Amino acid sequence: MRFTDIFIKRPVLATVISLMLLAMGLRSIGSLPIMQYPFTENAIVTVTTTYTGADPDIIAGFITTPLENSIAQANGIDYMTSISSPSTSTITVNLLLNYDPLKALSDITTKVNAVLNQLPKNAQTPVITVSVGQTIDSMYIGFYSDELPINKITDYLIRVVQPKLQAVNGVQNAQILGNQTFALRAWLDPVKLAGYGISAAEVGTALANNNFISAVGRTDGQMFIQNLTSGTNLSDVNQFKKMVIKAQNGAIIRLEDVAKVSLGAENYNSAVSFDGRTAVYIGIVVAPSANLLTVINEIKKIFPSIQEQFPQGLQGKIVYDASLFVNSSINEVIFSLLEAFLIVTAVIFIFLGSIRSVVIPIVAIPLSLIGAFWMMLILGYSINLLTLLALVLAIGLVVDDAIIVVENVQRHIEEGQTRFKAALLGARELANPIIAITVVLIAVYLPIGFMGGLTGALFTEFAFTLAGAVTVSAVIALTLSPMMCSKLLKMGDGAAKGRFMTYVDDSFTKLEHFYKRILSATLNHLPVVIVFAIIILLSNYFLFITSETELAPQEDMGIVIAQVTSSANASLAQTQLSANAVNDIFRQFPETDHIFQVDGYQGLNTSIIGMVLKPWDQRTRTSNDLEPLVQNELNKIAGAKVAAFQLPSLPGGGSGLPIQFVITTTETFEKLNIVLQRVLEKADEAGIFAYINPDLKIDQIQTKINLDRDKISQFGLTMQDLGDVFGAALSEGYINYFDLAGRSYQVIPQVMRATRLNPDQILNYYIKTSSGASIPLATVANLQRQVVPESLNHFQQLNSATISAVAFPGISMGKALGTLANIAKQVLPQGYYIDYAAQSRQFIQEGSSLIVTFFFALIIIFLSLSALFESFRDPLIVLISVPMSICGAMIFISLGIGDATLNIYSEVGLVTLIGLISKHGILIVQFANDLQASGQKKLDAIQAAAAIRLRPILMTTAAMVLGVIPLIFATGAGAESRYNIGLVIATGISIGTLFTLFVVPSMYLLLAADHSEIAAAEHLEDEESFG
């Protein structure tokens, strides 16, 4: 008795097994977390050090370089970049995928602390943060008012709103953008300072000495104690105004005598707006280990209660929400799942023609899919876009096993067997093929599941979810389906069948006769078939090299971003003019829902403007359609370079533009710039870039104050004396803090803006000599204009220039990066190297990983089939259909049908094809071997096997192909990735099946062992051994 007989004879047992799978699966659904992608940690650690007033050379030499040298010794680093700009050093450490960010943070903090004593004494302590590297935050909440000034809105947000948002579990930081945090501003008047004989440095010293925070202590009496306090610190604007700077000749000089004292802001270097209205933003930065959907949903829950407590006149609104794309994508995939189920149901009914027959495979679909959720829970997976996509593909797979069981049992019934006997025979015949098919499909996905890098991190859950669904399907096909066949199927003659079923059977009978004739002719011309198979195999190489390549298709994420870069010396006001022009252009597009704008994004001369699009069902054009149209309009803006781009589709893509090509060297930045300009010239000539911009620009006008050291010494001054004056007058650095309503704020002296509009005014500043006399700076200094780099950038501690670019529509990332690499080979002299950052680095790292996996999967399948067939020949026959199927899919990718490219989705689809197309070959080869074992000759056996398996092969192919039709015609969020994998599956399996029906029988006739001869030889051996 075969094991399948048990379940036919014990229907309650078969039913209980399926109900157990159903119950465990349903229970698991509610326990699985919902995410955009499988959990990955793509963290960056940022080390920011402020040295107010320092130029990029000083920042690079005395801050960035010592910090980089120490940080580079930490573990878990993928690559490190740095920007040394005026007053600020920013070192960005990109961690390896899934490296523990807290461990890295601790390690890097230790390395930074080790070199703190090497930093300039006036430099602030480095600020170290860990976050997910991204261009914009996961959510922006805008706050605006017609009544409240920006600094009061900022203060309310700092005191009330920010703490509540940061308390939400999973929020790394709720950062305030466009803020004007309260600060005590002492706007110094150089003329009055000179008149009173006071230097700016003396004002700074007075502020430090007379606004002193002291802890007095307490009295300690015999019977009681009493705490003491003093008024050494100041906490009121009027107190600062009356603060004594100097007392001379009986007269008191107060701060208000030499400065305008007011409650202002720490700086005025940034501004934000929402739909053209000036505002303050809070940007939500989600922690690397947190679930985006959970965090944002929690914020949405508490935000209404926060709004209820707003002071009169203050309003708040969610400006941008990244979770909308994720939720919409998940809903679209679920809808595709339902569509696929209905389509497959209709296909099965058309092929089987009987409701009784249809019920059996249809029951297998929900049982297999729901059972897969249980396996997902056991493995610690989540419900995400990729696991749901796996279930969509699984619909066509899980129904296959049940279909071939029903078809085989029905065939035995038509031959005169009873339902019970037919179920026993049909299940016995298919037990080995179903197990073999299941093993093959699992073997296909195992290599994906054990891949490293981003592809492995993302598609492990996809692979094992699909394998889990197939495994559950095999269990159902071997337990429940045969039992249901023994109960539901019935014998019927032509009249009893009904017209439709009779028509279906007659059509397949005619098709079978036609197929037999064509197959017979094909088997008589084996050399032609062999040559054809070789041509198909070789054509795959040319199809691969002519296909456009990219990491992943660009998804419509509901937003188009513009990055504005004004001239190097542009003020915030000038940058805002260009940014406002972008804002006006965005408004011209009817797809625009909201616009958010952040000016001073990465310096005074940069802005980021987000064009938030209307929901996907309210517009016909996608963000991919809009991006080139927007770029065409942005190119008309004078005085700034503006790039339109979209957010990366996959996690870990970093920030900035999609194409980031890095040139590194140990040579000077001046020499590097010469080489860079040659590369840019060639890149422009290539004509494939809609926007291209390097980060190395030697175009910033800088004024150097040349000091006459001899004269300075004659006046009894030191370089430190002058440095202190410059710092107090111009640097915008804070002296200390003062208390206001229970919070501390900075005290910042600086000369009035009217006296620092241009460098020449600096020479009119007075400095105090050792004798007490005041002399103008022009006495000991002159000015020299210089042209210097805007910033000094490093990549992996080398001097670097990064070319950021956006390619024209139809130009893939692979072609764009390949073009730049070829140019670099032609142009770069010795000592210059190329590297990649952000999305481009991901593309290069993941480039060949799936190709290796593809061949590894072939090896695993070959070995698995060899063990199952006990033959090394039969697996070769089965796998001969793989290149045929791959060719069918690659034709459409090579032609770029529907902008299809070779990316991680289409490559996973190609790997999936190995298992799908192998199923057909397994069925044919197994049946042919069984027929040979029963005494038929090899030619007769393969012809009969191919004819018998024609109908189930066509049924399973139709179910698989039509089951992915919802993916091919997908719209809305996430449609591009679903299209790519759907196109590969549909074209590969349909064309591959056509080839399989003729090439596999031909290869069987050529390569398979003659089992009748083997059986005869074994029989002769037995007779001889027994005498």
Residue pairs with C-beta under 8 A, 6 or more apart in sequence:
2 424
2 427
2 428
2 431
3 431
3 478
4 424
4 427
4 428
4 431
4 478
4 479
4 482
5 424
5 427
5 428
6 13
7 13
7 14
7 17
7 478
7 479
7 480
7 482
7 483
8 14
8 420
8 423
8 424
8 427
8 482
8 483
8 486
11 483
11 486
11 487
13 479
14 479
14 480
14 482
14 483
15 480
15 483
17 475
17 479
17 480
18 367
18 476
18 479
18 480
21 367
21 370
21 371
21 374
21 472
21 475
21 476
22 366
22 367
22 370
22 371
24 371
24 374
25 369
25 370
25 371
25 372
25 373
25 374
26 370
26 373
27 374
28 373
28 374
28 376
28 377
29 370
29 373
29 383
31 377
32 373
32 376
32 377
32 381
32 382
32 383
33 291
33 294
33 382
33 383
34 293
34 330
34 382
34 383
34 384
35 291
35 292
35 293
35 382
35 383
35 384
36 292
36 293
36 326
36 329
36 330
36 384
36 385
36 651
37 384
37 385
37 386
37 458
37 650
37 651
38 381
38 382
38 384
38 386
38 387
38 457
38 458
38 460
38 461
38 462
39 289
39 291
39 382
40 97
40 98
40 454
40 457
40 458
40 651
40 652
41 95
41 97
41 98
41 99
41 100
41 101
41 288
41 289
42 95
42 97
42 132
42 133
42 288
42 651
42 652
43 95
43 99
43 101
43 104
43 130
43 131
43 132
43 133
43 288
44 92
44 93
44 94
44 95
44 130
44 131
44 132
44 133
44 654
45 92
45 93
45 95
45 101
45 104
45 105
45 108
45 128
45 129
45 130
46 90
46 91
46 92
46 93
46 128
46 129
46 130
46 131
47 67
47 71
47 89
47 90
47 91
47 93
47 108
47 112
47 126
47 127
47 128
48 88
48 89
48 90
48 91
48 126
48 127
48 129
49 63
49 64
49 67
49 88
49 89
49 119
49 123
49 124
49 125
49 126
49 127
50 87
50 88
50 123
50 124
51 58
51 59
51 62
51 63
51 87
51 88
51 89
51 120
51 122
51 123
51 124
52 87
52 122
52 124
52 727
52 731
52 732
52 733
53 87
53 726
53 727
53 730
53 731
53 732
53 733
54 62
54 63
54 86
54 87
54 120
54 123
55 86
55 702
55 788
56 84
56 85
56 86
56 788
56 789
56 790
56 791
56 792
57 84
57 788
57 792
58 120
59 84
59 85
59 86
59 87
59 88
59 89
59 792
60 84
60 89
60 792
60 794
62 118
62 119
62 120
62 123
63 84
63 89
63 119
63 120
63 123
64 82
64 84
64 89
64 91
64 792
64 794
66 115
66 118
66 119
67 89
67 91
67 112
67 115
67 119
67 126
68 80
68 82
68 91
68 794
68 797
69 115
69 797
70 111
70 112
70 114
70 115
71 77
71 80
71 91
71 93
71 108
71 111
71 112
72 80
72 797
73 111
74 93
74 104
74 107
74 108
74 111
75 99
75 103
75 104
75 107
76 95
76 96
76 99
76 100
76 103
76 104
76 107
77 93
77 94
77 95
77 96
77 104
78 94
78 95
78 96
78 97
78 841
79 94
79 795
79 796
79 835
79 837
79 841
80 91
80 92
80 93
80 94
80 794
80 795
80 796
80 797
81 91
81 92
81 94
81 793
81 794
81 795
81 796
81 800
81 837
82 89
82 90
82 91
82 92
82 793
82 794
83 89
83 90
83 791
83 792
83 793
84 791
84 792
84 793
84 794
85 603
85 790
85 791
85 792
87 731
92 133
93 104
93 108
94 133
94 654
95 101
95 104
97 453
97 454
97 457
97 652
98 457
101 130
101 288
101 289
102 130
104 130
105 128
105 130
108 128
109 128
112 126
112 128
116 125
116 126
119 126
122 727
122 733
129 172
129 173
130 172
130 288
131 172
131 173
131 285
131 287
131 288
132 172
132 285
132 286
132 287
132 288
132 651
133 652
133 654
133 655
133 838
134 647
134 653
134 654
134 655
135 561
135 608
135 647
135 655
135 656
136 283
136 320
136 561
136 608
136 610
136 647
137 175
137 283
137 284
137 285
137 320
138 284
138 285
138 286
138 292
138 295
138 296
138 322
138 323
139 283
139 284
139 296
139 299
139 318
139 320
139 321
139 322
139 323
140 177
140 281
140 282
140 283
140 284
140 318
140 319
140 320
140 596
140 610
141 165
141 281
141 282
141 284
141 303
141 316
141 317
141 318
141 319
142 272
142 274
142 279
142 280
142 281
142 316
142 317
142 318
142 319
142 596
143 153
143 157
143 161
143 279
143 280
143 281
143 282
143 314
143 315
143 316
144 153
144 274
144 277
144 278
144 279
144 280
144 314
144 315
144 316
145 153
145 313
145 314
145 315
146 313
147 312
147 313
148 156
148 311
148 313
148 314
150 178
150 179
150 180
150 265
150 278
150 280
151 180
151 181
151 182
151 263
151 264
151 265
153 280
153 314
154 176
154 179
154 180
154 181
154 182
154 265
154 280
155 181
155 182
156 311
156 314
157 176
157 179
157 280
157 282
158 176
158 179
158 181
158 743
159 743
160 306
160 309
161 174
161 282
161 306
161 316
162 174
162 176
162 282
164 302
164 306
165 171
165 174
165 282
165 284
165 299
166 173
166 174
168 295
168 298
168 299
168 302
169 290
169 295
169 298
170 286
170 287
170 290
170 291
170 294
170 295
170 298
171 284
171 285
171 286
171 287
171 290
171 295
171 299
172 285
172 286
172 287
172 288
172 290
173 285
174 282
174 283
174 284
174 285
175 282
175 283
175 285
176 280
176 281
176 282
176 283
177 270
177 272
177 280
177 281
177 282
177 283
177 598
178 270
178 271
178 272
178 273
178 278
178 279
178 280
178 281
178 598
178 599
179 265
179 270
179 280
180 264
180 265
180 266
180 268
181 265
181 266
181 745
181 746
182 263
182 264
182 265
182 266
182 740
182 745
183 263
183 264
183 265
183 266
183 734
183 745
183 746
183 747
183 748
184 237
184 240
184 261
184 263
184 264
184 738
184 745
184 746
184 747
184 748
185 261
185 262
185 263
185 264
185 265
185 748
185 750
186 203
186 207
186 240
186 255
186 259
186 260
186 261
186 747
186 748
186 749
186 750
187 259
187 260
187 261
187 262
187 750
187 751
187 752
187 753
188 200
188 203
188 258
188 259
188 728
188 729
188 749
188 750
188 751
188 752
189 258
189 259
189 260
189 751
189 752
189 755
190 200
190 729
190 751
190 755
190 764
190 765
190 766
192 257
192 258
192 259
193 199
193 200
193 203
193 258
193 766
194 766
194 774
196 246
196 253
196 257
196 258
197 248
197 768
197 772
197 773
197 774
198 245
198 246
198 253
198 258
198 768
199 725
199 728
199 766
199 767
199 768
199 774
200 725
200 728
200 729
200 749
200 751
200 765
201 721
201 724
201 725
201 727
201 728
202 245
202 246
202 768
203 245
203 255
203 258
203 259
203 728
203 749
204 724
204 727
204 728
204 735
204 749
206 243
206 244
206 245
206 246
206 255
207 243
207 255
207 735
207 736
207 747
207 749
208 735
208 736
210 234
210 243
210 244
211 233
211 234
211 240
211 243
211 735
211 736
211 738
211 747
212 232
212 233
213 232
213 233
213 736
213 737
214 230
214 232
214 233
216 228
216 229
216 230
217 227
217 228
218 225
218 226
218 227
218 228
219 225
219 226
219 228
233 738
233 739
234 240
234 243
234 738
235 738
235 739
235 740
237 261
237 262
237 263
240 255
240 261
240 738
240 747
241 254
241 255
241 256
241 261
242 254
242 255
242 256
243 254
243 255
244 252
244 253
244 254
245 253
245 254
245 255
245 257
245 258
246 252
246 253
247 253
255 261
259 749
260 752
263 740
266 734
266 745
266 746
266 748
267 732
268 572
269 572
269 600
269 604
270 572
270 598
270 599
270 600
270 601
271 278
271 572
271 576
271 599
271 600
272 278
272 279
272 280
272 281
272 596
272 597
272 598
272 599
273 279
273 583
273 596
273 597
273 599
274 281
274 317
274 319
274 594
274 595
274 596
274 597
275 594
275 595
276 583
276 595
281 319
281 596
281 598
284 295
284 296
284 299
286 292
286 295
286 296
287 295
292 322
292 323
292 326
293 323
293 326
293 327
296 321
296 322
296 323
297 323
300 318
303 316
303 318
306 316
307 316
310 316
319 594
319 596
319 612
320 559
320 594
320 596
320 610
320 612
322 557
324 558
324 615
325 555
325 557
325 558
325 973
325 974
326 385
328 558
328 615
328 616
328 972
328 973
328 974
329 385
329 555
329 972
329 973
329 974
330 383
330 384
330 385
330 388
332 970
332 971
332 972
332 973
332 974
332 975
332 978
333 385
333 388
333 389
333 392
333 974
333 978
334 388
335 966
336 392
336 966
336 967
336 970
336 978
337 388
337 391
337 392
337 395
339 965
339 966
340 392
340 395
340 396
340 963
340 964
340 965
340 966
341 365
341 395
343 962
343 963
343 965
343 966
344 365
344 395
344 396
344 399
344 959
344 962
344 963
345 358
345 362
347 955
347 958
347 959
347 962
347 963
348 357
348 358
348 361
348 362
348 399
348 403
348 955
348 959
349 355
349 358
350 504
351 403
351 504
351 951
351 954
351 955
351 958
352 358
352 406
352 407
352 410
352 504
352 955
353 497
353 498
353 500
353 501
353 503
353 504
353 505
354 497
354 501
356 488
356 489
356 490
357 406
357 410
357 488
357 489
359 484
359 488
360 402
360 405
360 406
360 481
360 484
360 485
360 488
360 489
361 399
361 402
361 403
361 406
361 481
362 399
363 402
363 480
363 484
364 398
364 399
364 401
364 402
364 473
364 476
364 477
364 480
364 481
365 395
365 398
365 399
367 472
367 476
367 480
368 394
368 398
368 469
368 470
368 472
368 473
368 476
369 391
369 394
369 395
369 398
369 469
371 468
371 469
371 472
371 475
371 476
372 391
372 394
372 465
372 468
372 469
372 472
373 383
375 464
375 465
375 468
375 471
375 472
376 382
376 383
376 387
376 461
376 465
376 468
379 461
379 464
379 468
381 387
381 461
381 464
381 465
382 461
384 461
385 974
385 977
386 458
386 459
386 461
386 462
386 465
387 461
387 462
387 465
389 462
389 967
389 977
389 978
389 981
390 461
390 462
390 463
390 465
390 466
390 469
391 465
391 466
391 469
392 963
392 964
392 966
392 967
392 978
393 466
393 912
393 963
393 964
393 981
393 985
394 465
394 466
394 469
394 470
394 473
395 959
395 963
396 956
396 959
396 960
396 961
396 962
396 963
396 964
397 441
397 466
397 469
397 470
397 473
397 916
397 960
398 469
398 470
398 472
398 473
398 476
399 473
399 956
399 959
399 963
400 437
400 473
400 919
400 956
400 959
400 960
401 434
401 437
401 438
401 473
401 474
401 476
401 477
401 481
402 473
402 476
402 477
402 481
403 952
403 955
403 956
403 959
404 430
404 433
404 434
404 477
404 923
404 952
404 956
405 426
405 427
405 430
405 434
405 477
405 481
405 482
405 485
406 481
406 485
406 489
407 951
407 952
407 955
408 426
408 429
408 430
408 952
409 419
409 422
409 423
409 425
409 426
409 427
409 482
409 485
409 486
409 489
410 422
410 485
410 489
411 426
411 948
412 421
412 422
412 425
412 426
413 419
413 422
413 489
413 490
413 491
414 491
417 425
419 485
419 486
419 487
419 489
419 490
419 491
420 486
422 485
422 486
422 489
423 482
423 483
423 485
423 486
423 489
424 482
424 486
426 482
426 485
427 478
427 482
429 927
429 930
430 477
431 478
432 868
432 926
433 922
433 923
433 926
433 927
434 474
434 477
434 478
435 474
435 478
435 868
436 865
436 868
436 869
436 922
436 926
437 474
437 918
437 919
437 922
437 923
438 470
438 471
438 473
438 474
439 864
439 868
440 861
440 864
440 865
440 915
440 918
440 919
440 922
441 466
441 467
441 470
441 915
441 916
441 919
442 467
442 470
442 471
443 857
443 860
443 861
443 864
443 915
444 857
444 860
444 861
444 911
444 912
444 914
444 915
445 463
445 464
445 466
445 467
445 911
445 912
445 915
446 463
446 467
446 857
446 860
447 853
447 856
447 857
447 860
447 911
448 455
448 456
448 459
448 460
448 462
448 463
448 853
448 857
448 908
448 911
449 456
449 459
449 460
449 463
449 464
449 467
450 456
450 460
451 459
451 460
451 849
451 850
451 853
452 849
453 845
453 846
453 849
454 650
454 651
454 652
454 842
454 845
454 846
454 904
455 846
455 849
455 850
455 904
455 908
456 849
458 650
458 651
458 904
459 904
459 908
462 908
466 912
494 502
497 505
508 950
508 951
511 950
512 947
512 950
512 951
515 946
515 947
515 950
515 997
516 943
516 947
518 998
519 943
519 946
519 947
519 997
519 998
519 1001
520 943
522 529
522 998
522 1001
522 1002
523 939
523 942
523 943
523 1001
523 1002
523 1005
526 1002
526 1005
526 1006
529 998
529 999
529 1002
529 1003
530 1002
530 1006
532 999
533 880
533 883
533 884
533 999
533 1003
536 883
536 884
536 887
536 995
537 883
539 887
540 883
540 886
540 887
540 890
543 887
543 890
543 891
543 893
543 894
544 890
544 894
544 902
546 894
547 890
547 893
547 894
547 896
547 901
547 902
548 811
548 812
548 814
548 815
548 896
548 901
548 902
549 812
549 813
549 814
549 815
549 843
549 847
549 901
549 902
549 903
550 812
550 813
550 814
550 843
550 901
550 902
550 903
551 650
551 813
551 839
551 842
551 843
551 846
551 903
551 904
552 649
552 650
552 903
552 904
552 905
552 977
553 649
553 899
553 901
553 903
553 905
553 976
553 977
553 979
553 980
554 623
554 624
554 646
554 649
554 976
555 646
555 649
555 973
555 974
555 975
555 976
555 977
556 616
556 622
556 623
556 624
556 972
556 973
556 975
556 976
557 623
557 646
557 647
557 649
557 973
558 612
558 613
558 615
558 616
558 623
558 973
559 610
559 611
559 612
559 613
559 623
559 646
559 647
560 610
560 611
560 613
560 623
560 626
560 627
560 630
560 644
560 645
560 646
561 608
561 609
561 610
561 611
561 644
561 645
561 646
561 647
562 582
562 586
562 608
562 609
562 610
562 611
562 630
562 634
562 642
562 643
562 644
563 601
563 606
563 607
563 608
563 642
563 643
563 645
563 657
564 575
564 578
564 579
564 582
564 606
564 607
564 608
564 609
564 640
564 641
564 642
565 605
565 606
565 640
565 641
565 642
565 693
566 574
566 575
566 578
566 605
566 606
566 639
566 640
567 574
567 605
567 639
567 640
567 699
568 605
568 697
568 699
568 700
568 701
568 790
569 605
569 700
569 701
570 604
570 605
570 640
571 604
572 599
572 600
572 604
574 605
574 639
575 599
575 600
575 604
575 605
575 606
575 607
575 640
576 599
576 607
577 639
578 607
578 637
578 639
578 640
578 642
579 597
579 599
579 607
579 609
580 597
581 637
582 597
582 607
582 609
582 634
582 637
582 642
583 595
583 597
583 609
585 630
585 633
585 634
585 637
586 592
586 595
586 609
586 611
586 630
587 595
588 633
589 611
589 626
589 629
589 630
590 619
591 613
591 614
591 619
591 621
591 626
592 611
592 612
592 613
592 614
593 612
593 613
593 614
593 615
594 612
595 609
595 610
595 611
595 612
596 609
596 610
596 612
597 607
597 608
597 609
597 610
598 607
598 608
598 609
599 607
600 606
600 607
601 607
601 608
603 790
605 790
611 626
611 630
613 619
613 623
613 626
616 971
616 972
616 973
617 972
623 646
624 646
624 809
624 976
627 644
627 645
627 646
627 809
628 644
628 690
628 808
628 809
630 644
631 643
631 644
631 690
631 691
631 806
634 642
634 643
634 644
635 642
641 691
641 693
642 691
643 657
643 691
643 693
643 804
643 806
644 691
644 806
645 657
645 658
645 691
645 806
646 658
647 653
648 654
648 658
648 838
648 839
649 976
649 977
650 842
650 904
652 842
653 838
653 839
653 842
654 660
654 837
654 838
654 839
654 841
655 838
656 804
656 837
656 838
657 691
657 804
657 805
657 806
658 805
658 806
658 807
658 813
658 838
658 839
658 840
659 689
659 803
659 804
659 805
659 806
659 807
659 813
659 816
659 817
659 820
659 839
659 840
660 802
660 803
660 804
660 805
660 836
660 837
660 838
660 839
660 840
660 841
661 802
661 803
661 805
661 817
661 820
661 821
661 824
661 834
661 836
661 840
662 795
662 800
662 801
662 802
662 803
662 834
662 835
662 836
662 837
663 672
663 675
663 676
663 679
663 800
663 801
663 802
663 803
663 824
663 828
663 832
663 833
663 834
664 795
664 796
664 798
664 799
664 800
664 832
664 833
664 834
664 835
665 671
665 672
665 675
665 798
665 799
665 800
665 831
665 832
665 833
666 798
666 799
666 831
667 799
667 831
667 832
668 799
669 696
669 698
669 789
669 792
669 799
670 698
672 696
672 799
672 800
672 801
672 832
673 696
673 698
673 789
673 801
675 827
675 828
675 829
675 832
676 694
676 696
676 801
676 803
678 827
679 803
679 820
679 823
679 824
679 827
679 828
680 692
680 694
680 803
682 823
682 826
682 827
683 689
683 692
683 803
683 805
683 819
683 820
683 823
684 692
686 819
686 823
688 807
688 808
688 811
688 815
688 816
688 819
689 805
689 806
689 807
689 808
689 811
689 816
690 806
690 807
690 808
691 805
691 806
692 803
692 804
692 805
692 806
693 803
693 804
693 805
694 801
694 802
694 803
694 804
695 791
695 793
695 801
695 802
695 804
696 789
696 793
696 800
696 801
696 802
697 789
697 790
698 787
698 788
698 789
699 787
699 790
700 787
700 788
700 789
700 790
701 785
701 786
701 787
702 785
702 786
702 787
702 788
703 759
703 762
703 783
703 784
703 785
703 786
704 783
704 784
704 785
704 786
705 726
705 762
705 777
705 781
705 782
705 783
706 781
706 782
706 783
706 784
707 719
707 722
707 780
707 781
708 780
708 781
709 719
711 779
711 780
712 718
712 719
712 722
712 780
715 769
715 770
715 771
715 775
715 779
715 780
716 769
716 770
716 771
717 767
717 769
717 770
717 780
721 767
722 767
722 780
725 765
725 767
727 733
728 749
729 749
729 750
729 751
729 765
730 750
730 751
730 756
730 762
731 750
732 748
732 750
733 748
734 746
734 747
734 748
735 746
735 747
735 748
735 749
736 746
736 747
737 744
737 745
737 746
737 747
738 744
738 745
738 747
739 745
751 765
755 761
755 764
755 765
756 762
759 783
760 783
762 777
762 783
763 776
763 777
763 778
763 781
763 782
763 783
764 776
764 777
764 778
765 776
765 777
766 774
766 775
766 776
766 777
767 774
767 775
767 776
767 777
767 780
768 774
769 775
792 799
793 799
793 800
793 801
793 802
794 800
795 802
795 835
795 837
796 835
798 833
800 835
802 837
803 820
805 816
805 820
807 813
807 815
807 816
810 896
810 899
812 901
813 839
813 840
813 843
814 843
814 902
817 836
817 840
817 843
817 844
820 834
821 834
824 832
824 834
828 834
835 841
836 843
836 844
846 904
850 904
850 907
850 908
850 910
850 911
851 907
853 911
854 907
854 910
854 911
854 914
857 911
857 914
858 879
858 882
858 914
861 875
861 879
861 914
861 915
861 918
862 875
862 876
862 879
865 874
865 875
865 878
865 879
865 918
865 922
866 872
866 874
866 875
869 875
869 925
869 926
869 929
871 1009
873 1007
873 1008
873 1009
874 925
874 929
874 1008
876 1003
876 1007
877 921
877 925
877 1000
877 1003
877 1004
877 1007
877 1008
878 918
878 921
878 922
878 925
878 1000
879 914
879 918
879 921
880 921
880 999
880 1000
880 1003
881 917
881 918
881 920
881 921
881 992
881 995
881 996
881 999
881 1000
882 913
882 914
882 917
882 918
882 992
884 917
884 991
884 992
884 995
884 996
884 999
885 913
885 914
885 916
885 917
885 988
885 989
885 991
885 992
885 993
885 995
885 996
886 910
886 913
886 988
886 992
887 991
887 992
888 987
888 988
888 989
888 990
888 991
888 992
888 995
889 906
889 909
889 910
889 913
889 983
889 984
889 985
889 987
889 988
889 991
890 910
891 987
891 991
892 900
892 983
892 984
892 987
893 900
893 901
893 902
893 906
893 983
893 984
897 983
898 979
898 983
899 976
900 906
900 979
900 980
900 983
901 980
903 980
905 977
905 980
905 981
906 980
906 981
906 983
906 984
908 981
909 980
909 981
909 982
909 983
909 984
909 985
909 988
910 984
910 988
912 981
912 984
912 985
913 984
913 985
913 988
913 989
913 992
916 960
916 985
916 988
916 989
916 992
917 988
917 989
917 992
917 993
917 996
919 956
920 949
920 953
920 956
920 957
920 993
920 996
920 997
920 1000
921 996
921 1000
923 949
923 952
923 953
924 942
924 945
924 946
924 949
924 953
924 996
924 1000
924 1001
924 1004
925 945
925 1000
925 1004
925 1008
927 944
927 945
927 948
927 949
928 938
928 941
928 942
928 944
928 945
928 946
928 1004
928 1008
929 941
929 1008
929 1011
930 945
931 940
931 941
931 944
931 945
932 938
932 941
932 1010
932 1011
932 1012
933 1011
933 1015
935 1012
936 944
936 1012
937 1010
937 1012
938 1004
938 1005
938 1008
938 1010
938 1011
938 1012
939 1005
941 1011
942 1001
942 1004
942 1005
942 1008
943 1001
945 1001
946 997
946 1000
946 1001
950 997
953 993
953 996
953 997
954 993
957 989
957 990
957 993
960 985
960 989
961 985
961 986
961 989
961 990
964 981
964 982
964 985
964 986
965 982
965 986
966 982
967 978
967 979
967 981
967 982
967 985
968 979
968 982
968 983
968 986
970 978
970 979
970 982
